[in-house]
Amino acid sequence: MVRGAEYAARERGYFLIVLDSQRSHDTEIDMMALLRPRVDGILLVTTGGYKWSAENAAAIASGPPVVCVDCLPEGLNTDSVCVDGRKTKQKNLTSSS
């Protein structure tokens, strides 16, 4: 996934910066605050399992575009690219029969 995003970015004259929050929501928030004024957009692969505060969600909405990849955290209203695990599971169950 990272390689494809990097390739697409480079084709358009951009660079991809990858940061790892070590599954820490607080670190994600800190990284987003650091990046927002310095980048043209953010692909966020979040740890999930928590609700974004209204304050943090508003801060993200006021910055560059954010696209969540893999899951859309509760409380965050942004674009996302997600797999519907239920449909995927159902498809795998029916195709293996």
KELUMFI-464071 format. One record per atom (N, C-alpha, C): residue number from 1; residue in three letters; chain; atom name; x negated, y negated, z negated. Coordinates in Angstrom, 2 decimals, padded with zeros to 5 digits. Layout:
REM KELUMFI-464071
> NUM,ala,A,CA,X,Y,Z
...
***
This chain:
REM KELUMFI-464071
> 1,met,A,N,-000.82,001.18,000.00
> 1,met,A,CA,000.00,000.00,000.00
> 1,met,A,C,-000.87,-001.26,000.00
> 2,val,A,N,-001.90,-001.27,-000.83
> 2,val,A,CA,-002.77,-002.45,-000.91
> 2,val,A,C,-003.49,-002.67,000.41
> 3,arg,A,N,-003.98,-001.61,000.99
> 3,arg,A,CA,-004.71,-001.73,002.25
> 3,arg,A,C,-003.81,-002.32,003.34
> 4,gly,A,N,-002.57,-001.88,003.41
> 4,gly,A,CA,-001.64,-002.40,004.40
> 4,gly,A,C,-001.32,-003.87,004.18
> 5,ala,A,N,-001.13,-004.25,002.92
> 5,ala,A,CA,-000.85,-005.66,002.60
> 5,ala,A,C,-002.07,-006.52,002.93
> 6,glu,A,N,-003.24,-006.00,002.62
> 6,glu,A,CA,-004.47,-006.76,002.91
> 6,glu,A,C,-004.64,-006.93,004.42
> 7,tyr,A,N,-004.40,-005.89,005.16
> 7,tyr,A,CA,-004.52,-005.96,006.62
> 7,tyr,A,C,-003.55,-006.99,007.19
> 8,ala,A,N,-002.30,-006.94,006.74
> 8,ala,A,CA,-001.29,-007.89,007.23
> 8,ala,A,C,-001.66,-009.32,006.86
> 9,ala,A,N,-002.17,-009.51,005.66
> 9,ala,A,CA,-002.57,-010.86,005.23
> 9,ala,A,C,-003.72,-011.38,006.09
> 10,arg,A,N,-004.72,-010.55,006.30
> 10,arg,A,CA,-005.90,-010.97,007.08
> 10,arg,A,C,-005.52,-011.30,008.51
> 11,glu,A,N,-004.59,-010.55,009.09
> 11,glu,A,CA,-004.13,-010.84,010.45
> 11,glu,A,C,-003.53,-012.24,010.55
> 12,arg,A,N,-003.02,-012.74,009.44
> 12,arg,A,CA,-002.36,-014.05,009.43
> 12,arg,A,C,-003.23,-015.14,008.81
> 13,gly,A,N,-004.50,-014.82,008.57
> 13,gly,A,CA,-005.43,-015.81,008.05
> 13,gly,A,C,-005.41,-015.99,006.54
> 14,tyr,A,N,-004.89,-015.00,005.83
> 14,tyr,A,CA,-004.84,-015.06,004.37
> 14,tyr,A,C,-005.72,-013.98,003.76
> 15,phe,A,N,-006.00,-014.12,002.50
> 15,phe,A,CA,-006.72,-013.10,001.74
> 15,phe,A,C,-005.79,-012.53,000.68
> 16,leu,A,N,-006.02,-011.30,000.31
> 16,leu,A,CA,-005.25,-010.64,-000.73
> 16,leu,A,C,-006.12,-010.53,-001.98
> 17,ile,A,N,-005.61,-011.00,-003.08
> 17,ile,A,CA,-006.30,-010.90,-004.37
> 17,ile,A,C,-005.53,-009.89,-005.21
> 18,val,A,N,-006.20,-008.90,-005.73
> 18,val,A,CA,-005.55,-007.86,-006.53
> 18,val,A,C,-006.01,-008.00,-007.97
> 19,leu,A,N,-005.04,-008.09,-008.87
> 19,leu,A,CA,-005.31,-008.16,-010.31
> 19,leu,A,C,-004.57,-007.02,-010.99
> 20,asp,A,N,-005.11,-006.51,-012.07
> 20,asp,A,CA,-004.50,-005.41,-012.81
> 20,asp,A,C,-004.19,-005.85,-014.23
> 21,ser,A,N,-002.92,-005.81,-014.60
> 21,ser,A,CA,-002.52,-006.25,-015.94
> 21,ser,A,C,-002.64,-005.15,-016.98
> 22,gln,A,N,-003.07,-003.97,-016.57
> 22,gln,A,CA,-003.18,-002.83,-017.50
> 22,gln,A,C,-001.84,-002.55,-018.19
> 23,arg,A,N,-000.75,-002.70,-017.42
> 23,arg,A,CA,000.62,-002.45,-017.90
> 23,arg,A,C,001.02,-003.35,-019.07
> 24,ser,A,N,000.48,-004.55,-019.10
> 24,ser,A,CA,000.81,-005.50,-020.16
> 24,ser,A,C,001.65,-006.63,-019.59
> 25,his,A,N,002.87,-006.76,-020.08
> 25,his,A,CA,003.75,-007.83,-019.62
> 25,his,A,C,003.14,-009.20,-019.95
> 26,asp,A,N,002.57,-009.34,-021.12
> 26,asp,A,CA,001.95,-010.62,-021.50
> 26,asp,A,C,000.81,-010.99,-020.55
> 27,thr,A,N,000.03,-010.00,-020.14
> 27,thr,A,CA,-001.05,-010.25,-019.19
> 27,thr,A,C,-000.48,-010.63,-017.83
> 28,glu,A,N,000.62,-009.99,-017.42
> 28,glu,A,CA,001.27,-010.36,-016.16
> 28,glu,A,C,001.67,-011.83,-016.18
> 29,ile,A,N,002.26,-012.26,-017.29
> 29,ile,A,CA,002.69,-013.66,-017.42
> 29,ile,A,C,001.49,-014.59,-017.32
> 30,asp,A,N,000.41,-014.25,-018.02
> 30,asp,A,CA,-000.81,-015.07,-017.97
> 30,asp,A,C,-001.38,-015.14,-016.56
> 31,met,A,N,-001.41,-014.00,-015.87
> 31,met,A,CA,-001.94,-013.96,-014.51
> 31,met,A,C,-001.08,-014.80,-013.56
> 32,met,A,N,000.23,-014.69,-013.73
> 32,met,A,CA,001.14,-015.47,-012.87
> 32,met,A,C,000.92,-016.97,-013.10
> 33,ala,A,N,000.74,-017.37,-014.35
> 33,ala,A,CA,000.50,-018.78,-014.65
> 33,ala,A,C,-000.81,-019.26,-014.02
> 34,leu,A,N,-001.81,-018.41,-014.03
> 34,leu,A,CA,-003.09,-018.74,-013.43
> 34,leu,A,C,-002.99,-018.85,-011.90
> 35,leu,A,N,-002.26,-017.93,-011.29
> 35,leu,A,CA,-002.19,-017.87,-009.83
> 35,leu,A,C,-001.25,-018.90,-009.20
> 36,arg,A,N,-000.13,-019.16,-009.84
> 36,arg,A,CA,000.92,-019.98,-009.21
> 36,arg,A,C,000.41,-021.25,-008.53
> 37,pro,A,N,-000.41,-022.06,-009.18
> 37,pro,A,CA,-000.83,-023.30,-008.50
> 37,pro,A,C,-001.92,-023.10,-007.45
> 38,arg,A,N,-002.42,-021.88,-007.31
> 38,arg,A,CA,-003.59,-021.66,-006.46
> 38,arg,A,C,-003.33,-020.78,-005.23
> 39,val,A,N,-002.15,-020.21,-005.11
> 39,val,A,CA,-001.90,-019.26,-004.02
> 39,val,A,C,-000.66,-019.66,-003.22
> 40,asp,A,N,-000.54,-019.06,-002.03
> 40,asp,A,CA,000.60,-019.34,-001.16
> 40,asp,A,C,001.76,-018.37,-001.39
> 41,gly,A,N,001.52,-017.27,-002.07
> 41,gly,A,CA,002.56,-016.29,-002.34
> 41,gly,A,C,002.03,-015.19,-003.24
> 42,ile,A,N,002.95,-014.46,-003.86
> 42,ile,A,CA,002.56,-013.40,-004.80
> 42,ile,A,C,003.36,-012.14,-004.51
> 43,leu,A,N,002.66,-011.02,-004.39
> 43,leu,A,CA,003.28,-009.70,-004.38
> 43,leu,A,C,003.12,-009.16,-005.79
> 44,leu,A,N,004.21,-008.92,-006.46
> 44,leu,A,CA,004.17,-008.51,-007.86
> 44,leu,A,C,004.62,-007.06,-008.00
> 45,val,A,N,003.69,-006.21,-008.39
> 45,val,A,CA,004.02,-004.83,-008.73
> 45,val,A,C,004.01,-004.82,-010.25
> 46,thr,A,N,005.18,-004.99,-010.82
> 46,thr,A,CA,005.29,-005.21,-012.26
> 46,thr,A,C,005.38,-003.90,-013.03
> 47,thr,A,N,005.09,-003.98,-014.31
> 47,thr,A,CA,005.15,-002.78,-015.14
> 47,thr,A,C,006.58,-002.36,-015.42
> 48,gly,A,N,007.52,-003.29,-015.36
> 48,gly,A,CA,008.92,-002.97,-015.58
> 48,gly,A,C,009.21,-002.58,-017.03
> 49,gly,A,N,010.47,-002.27,-017.28
> 49,gly,A,CA,010.86,-001.82,-018.60
> 49,gly,A,C,011.10,-002.95,-019.60
> 50,tyr,A,N,011.17,-004.17,-019.16
> 50,tyr,A,CA,011.40,-005.29,-020.05
> 50,tyr,A,C,012.21,-006.34,-019.29
> 51,lys,A,N,012.77,-007.28,-020.01
> 51,lys,A,CA,013.53,-008.36,-019.39
> 51,lys,A,C,012.68,-009.63,-019.41
> 52,trp,A,N,012.58,-010.28,-018.26
> 52,trp,A,CA,011.84,-011.53,-018.18
> 52,trp,A,C,012.64,-012.62,-018.89
> 53,ser,A,N,011.96,-013.43,-019.66
> 53,ser,A,CA,012.63,-014.54,-020.34
> 53,ser,A,C,013.07,-015.57,-019.31
> 54,ala,A,N,014.08,-016.34,-019.66
> 54,ala,A,CA,014.57,-017.38,-018.76
> 54,ala,A,C,013.46,-018.39,-018.45
> 55,glu,A,N,012.64,-018.68,-019.45
> 55,glu,A,CA,011.53,-019.62,-019.27
> 55,glu,A,C,010.51,-019.10,-018.25
> 56,asn,A,N,010.11,-017.84,-018.39
> 56,asn,A,CA,009.14,-017.27,-017.45
> 56,asn,A,C,009.74,-017.11,-016.06
> 57,ala,A,N,011.00,-016.71,-015.98
> 57,ala,A,CA,011.65,-016.57,-014.68
> 57,ala,A,C,011.75,-017.92,-013.98
> 58,ala,A,N,012.06,-018.98,-014.74
> 58,ala,A,CA,012.14,-020.32,-014.15
> 58,ala,A,C,010.78,-020.79,-013.67
> 59,ala,A,N,009.74,-020.47,-014.41
> 59,ala,A,CA,008.38,-020.85,-014.00
> 59,ala,A,C,008.01,-020.17,-012.69
> 60,ile,A,N,008.37,-018.91,-012.55
> 60,ile,A,CA,008.08,-018.19,-011.31
> 60,ile,A,C,008.88,-018.79,-010.16
> 61,ala,A,N,010.14,-019.11,-010.41
> 61,ala,A,CA,010.99,-019.68,-009.36
> 61,ala,A,C,010.49,-021.03,-008.88
> 62,ser,A,N,009.76,-021.74,-009.73
> 62,ser,A,CA,009.29,-023.08,-009.35
> 62,ser,A,C,007.97,-023.06,-008.59
> 63,gly,A,N,007.38,-021.88,-008.45
> 63,gly,A,CA,006.08,-021.78,-007.78
> 63,gly,A,C,006.20,-021.22,-006.38
> 64,pro,A,N,005.12,-020.65,-005.89
> 64,pro,A,CA,005.13,-020.07,-004.55
> 64,pro,A,C,006.05,-018.85,-004.50
> 65,pro,A,N,006.42,-018.41,-003.29
> 65,pro,A,CA,007.31,-017.25,-003.18
> 65,pro,A,C,006.72,-016.02,-003.86
> 66,val,A,N,007.59,-015.27,-004.53
> 66,val,A,CA,007.20,-014.02,-005.19
> 66,val,A,C,008.07,-012.90,-004.62
> 67,val,A,N,007.43,-011.81,-004.26
> 67,val,A,CA,008.16,-010.62,-003.82
> 67,val,A,C,007.75,-009.48,-004.75
> 68,cys,A,N,008.73,-008.91,-005.43
> 68,cys,A,CA,008.46,-007.77,-006.30
> 68,cys,A,C,008.41,-006.51,-005.44
> 69,val,A,N,007.43,-005.68,-005.71
> 69,val,A,CA,007.26,-004.43,-004.98
> 69,val,A,C,007.48,-003.28,-005.95
> 70,asp,A,N,008.30,-002.35,-005.57
> 70,asp,A,CA,008.58,-001.12,-006.31
> 70,asp,A,C,009.73,-001.26,-007.30
> 71,cys,A,N,009.82,-002.35,-008.03
> 71,cys,A,CA,010.98,-002.53,-008.91
> 71,cys,A,C,011.22,-004.02,-009.13
> 72,leu,A,N,012.45,-004.36,-009.40
> 72,leu,A,CA,012.83,-005.74,-009.68
> 72,leu,A,C,013.18,-005.83,-011.16
> 73,pro,A,N,012.33,-006.50,-011.94
> 73,pro,A,CA,012.58,-006.57,-013.38
> 73,pro,A,C,013.86,-007.33,-013.70
> 74,glu,A,N,014.49,-006.93,-014.77
> 74,glu,A,CA,015.70,-007.60,-015.24
> 74,glu,A,C,015.37,-009.04,-015.61
> 75,gly,A,N,016.22,-009.96,-015.19
> 75,gly,A,CA,016.03,-011.36,-015.51
> 75,gly,A,C,015.22,-012.13,-014.48
> 76,leu,A,N,014.66,-011.44,-013.50
> 76,leu,A,CA,013.85,-012.10,-012.48
> 76,leu,A,C,014.63,-012.08,-011.18
> 77,asn,A,N,014.93,-013.25,-010.66
> 77,asn,A,CA,015.72,-013.37,-009.43
> 77,asn,A,C,014.78,-013.75,-008.29
> 78,thr,A,N,014.29,-012.74,-007.60
> 78,thr,A,CA,013.36,-012.96,-006.50
> 78,thr,A,C,013.55,-011.88,-005.46
> 79,asp,A,N,012.92,-012.02,-004.32
> 79,asp,A,CA,012.99,-010.98,-003.31
> 79,asp,A,C,012.26,-009.74,-003.81
> 80,ser,A,N,012.66,-008.59,-003.27
> 80,ser,A,CA,012.00,-007.35,-003.69
> 80,ser,A,C,012.02,-006.33,-002.57
> 81,val,A,N,011.06,-005.43,-002.64
> 81,val,A,CA,010.99,-004.28,-001.74
> 81,val,A,C,010.92,-003.07,-002.66
> 82,cys,A,N,012.01,-002.29,-002.69
> 82,cys,A,CA,012.09,-001.18,-003.63
> 82,cys,A,C,012.59,000.07,-002.92
> 83,val,A,N,012.21,001.19,-003.45
> 83,val,A,CA,012.71,002.47,-002.97
> 83,val,A,C,013.88,002.87,-003.86
> 84,asp,A,N,014.95,003.31,-003.24
> 84,asp,A,CA,016.09,003.80,-004.00
> 84,asp,A,C,015.80,005.26,-004.34
> 85,gly,A,N,015.29,005.49,-005.54
> 85,gly,A,CA,014.90,006.83,-005.96
> 85,gly,A,C,016.02,007.84,-005.90
> 86,arg,A,N,017.24,007.39,-006.17
> 86,arg,A,CA,018.37,008.32,-006.13
> 86,arg,A,C,018.60,008.82,-004.71
> 87,lys,A,N,018.57,007.91,-003.73
> 87,lys,A,CA,018.77,008.32,-002.35
> 87,lys,A,C,017.62,009.19,-001.87
> 88,thr,A,N,016.40,008.82,-002.26
> 88,thr,A,CA,015.24,009.61,-001.86
> 88,thr,A,C,015.32,011.01,-002.44
> 89,lys,A,N,015.68,011.10,-003.72
> 89,lys,A,CA,015.80,012.40,-004.37
> 89,lys,A,C,016.89,013.23,-003.68
> 90,gln,A,N,018.03,012.61,-003.40
> 90,gln,A,CA,019.13,013.31,-002.75
> 90,gln,A,C,018.70,013.79,-001.37
> 91,lys,A,N,018.01,012.94,-000.62
> 91,lys,A,CA,017.56,013.32,000.72
> 91,lys,A,C,016.61,014.51,000.64
> 92,asn,A,N,015.69,014.48,-000.31
> 92,asn,A,CA,014.75,015.59,-000.47
> 92,asn,A,C,015.46,016.88,-000.86
> 93,leu,A,N,016.49,016.76,-001.69
> 93,leu,A,CA,017.23,017.95,-002.10
> 93,leu,A,C,018.00,018.55,-000.93
> 94,thr,A,N,018.61,017.70,-000.11
> 94,thr,A,CA,019.41,018.22,001.00
> 94,thr,A,C,018.54,018.69,002.16
> 95,ser,A,N,017.37,018.06,002.36
> 95,ser,A,CA,016.53,018.47,003.48
> 95,ser,A,C,015.75,019.74,003.18
> 96,ser,A,N,015.59,020.08,001.91
> 96,ser,A,CA,014.83,021.29,001.58
> 96,ser,A,C,015.72,022.52,001.53
> 97,ser,A,N,017.02,022.33,001.68
> 97,ser,A,CA,017.96,023.46,001.62
> 97,ser,A,C,017.96,024.25,002.90
***
